[in-house]
Amino acid sequence: MFSRRLIKENLGLKCFSLLLAALIWFTIRFSLHYHVSLTPNNPMDRRIFGPLPITVMTEAADLRAFRVVPSEVTVTVAGSPEALQSLADREIQVFVNLVDLEDIGGMIKKIDVFPPAGITVLKVNPPVVQIERLKNDAKNPPQ
């Protein structure tokens, strides 16, 4: 008696929920199988920039000298065709942040890329660089 009441109570809502779940499942399965994009009216083009120089970011009071290996990277970006066509190399800023760097040689750091608005960074090659501390000379006295 309890099981019969459990099945028949709110039968319309249960059937609607089952139908909606099946519709969502088939929609996702179809889009994954046929690689359907949910934003077909937003075409994105890709463009590769490089070699772009890497800027070293340190504190103003930090007088240590560093070498970044490699010193240049290539950056793959995506955006609207109009934005990519007018985009220049100098508008893509490539940084390695050494503000929190301790006095350790041979450290590997991630590269940060700041593109203009409307541009998305897809890939940075290489994604990391090696930081080497150079010996201080007369221009850069030790701290």
C-alpha positions as CSV (number, residue, x, y, z in Angstrom):
1,M,0.0,0.0,0.0
2,F,2.8,2.4,0.9
3,S,4.7,1.7,-2.4
4,R,1.6,2.2,-4.5
5,R,1.0,5.6,-2.8
6,L,4.7,6.5,-3.3
7,I,4.5,5.8,-7.0
8,K,1.1,7.5,-7.7
9,E,1.6,10.6,-5.6
10,N,2.7,13.6,-7.8
11,L,2.9,11.3,-10.9
12,G,2.7,14.2,-13.3
13,L,5.7,16.0,-11.7
14,K,7.7,12.7,-11.7
15,C,7.0,12.1,-15.4
16,F,7.9,15.7,-16.3
17,S,11.2,15.4,-14.3
18,L,12.1,12.2,-16.0
19,L,11.3,13.7,-19.5
20,L,13.4,16.8,-18.7
21,A,16.3,14.7,-17.4
22,A,16.2,12.6,-20.6
23,L,16.1,15.7,-22.8
24,I,19.1,17.3,-21.0
25,W,21.1,14.0,-21.2
26,F,20.4,13.7,-25.0
27,T,21.3,17.3,-25.6
28,I,24.7,17.0,-23.8
29,R,25.4,13.6,-25.5
30,F,24.6,15.1,-29.0
31,S,26.7,18.2,-28.4
32,L,29.7,16.1,-27.2
33,H,29.4,13.6,-30.0
34,Y,29.1,16.1,-32.8
35,H,31.3,18.8,-31.2
36,V,28.5,21.3,-31.3
37,S,29.5,24.7,-29.9
38,L,27.0,26.5,-27.7
39,T,28.2,29.9,-29.0
40,P,28.2,29.6,-32.9
41,N,27.7,33.4,-33.4
42,N,30.9,34.2,-31.6
43,P,33.7,33.3,-34.0
44,M,37.2,33.3,-32.5
45,D,40.4,33.4,-34.5
46,R,43.8,32.5,-33.3
47,R,47.1,34.3,-33.9
48,I,50.7,33.6,-32.8
49,F,52.9,36.4,-31.7
50,G,56.6,36.1,-31.2
51,P,59.3,36.1,-30.3
52,L,58.2,38.5,-27.6
53,P,60.7,39.8,-25.0
54,I,60.2,38.9,-21.4
55,T,60.1,41.8,-18.9
56,V,61.5,41.1,-15.5
57,M,59.4,42.6,-12.6
58,T,61.2,43.3,-9.4
59,E,60.9,45.7,-6.5
60,A,62.2,49.2,-7.1
61,A,64.8,48.8,-4.3
62,D,66.0,45.4,-5.6
63,L,69.4,46.0,-7.2
64,R,70.2,42.4,-8.0
65,A,70.8,41.5,-11.7
66,F,69.0,38.5,-13.3
67,R,69.2,36.6,-16.5
68,V,66.0,35.0,-17.9
69,V,66.6,31.8,-20.1
70,P,65.1,31.9,-22.6
71,S,64.7,35.7,-23.0
72,E,61.8,35.5,-25.5
73,V,58.6,33.5,-25.9
74,T,55.8,33.0,-28.4
75,V,52.2,33.6,-27.4
76,T,49.1,32.2,-29.0
77,V,46.0,34.3,-28.5
78,A,42.4,34.2,-29.5
79,G,39.9,36.9,-30.2
80,S,37.5,38.4,-32.7
81,P,39.0,38.7,-36.2
82,E,38.8,42.5,-36.0
83,A,40.6,42.7,-32.7
84,L,43.4,40.3,-33.8
85,Q,43.9,42.1,-37.1
86,S,44.6,45.4,-35.3
87,L,46.7,43.8,-32.5
88,A,50.4,44.7,-32.4
89,D,53.2,42.8,-30.7
90,R,53.9,45.6,-28.3
91,E,50.3,45.4,-26.9
92,I,51.0,41.9,-25.5
93,Q,53.0,42.3,-22.3
94,V,55.0,39.3,-21.1
95,F,56.4,39.3,-17.6
96,V,58.2,37.1,-15.1
97,N,57.5,38.2,-11.5
98,L,60.6,38.2,-9.3
99,V,59.2,40.3,-6.5
100,D,59.1,37.4,-4.0
101,L,62.3,35.7,-5.3
102,E,64.8,34.7,-2.7
103,D,68.6,34.5,-3.3
104,I,68.4,31.1,-5.0
105,G,70.0,30.3,-8.3
106,G,68.5,28.2,-11.1
107,M,64.9,28.9,-10.1
108,I,62.1,28.1,-12.5
109,K,59.3,30.7,-12.8
110,K,56.0,30.8,-14.6
111,I,55.5,33.5,-17.3
112,D,52.6,35.9,-17.0
113,V,51.0,37.4,-20.1
114,F,48.7,40.4,-20.0
115,P,46.8,40.8,-23.2
116,P,44.5,43.7,-24.1
117,A,40.8,43.6,-23.4
118,G,38.9,41.2,-25.6
119,I,42.0,39.0,-26.2
120,T,42.4,35.6,-24.5
121,V,45.8,33.9,-24.1
122,L,45.7,30.3,-25.2
123,K,49.3,29.2,-25.0
124,V,52.7,30.5,-24.0
125,N,55.7,28.7,-25.3
126,P,57.8,28.0,-23.2
127,P,55.4,28.4,-20.2
128,V,58.2,28.7,-17.7
129,V,61.7,30.2,-17.7
130,Q,64.9,29.6,-15.7
131,I,66.1,32.5,-13.6
132,E,69.8,33.0,-13.1
133,R,71.3,35.5,-10.7
134,L,74.2,37.4,-12.1
135,K,77.1,38.4,-10.1
136,N,76.9,42.0,-8.9
137,D,79.2,44.5,-10.5
138,A,80.1,48.1,-9.7
139,K,76.7,49.3,-11.0
140,N,74.8,46.8,-8.8
141,P,76.4,46.7,-5.3
142,P,75.5,43.8,-3.1
143,Q,72.8,44.5,-0.5
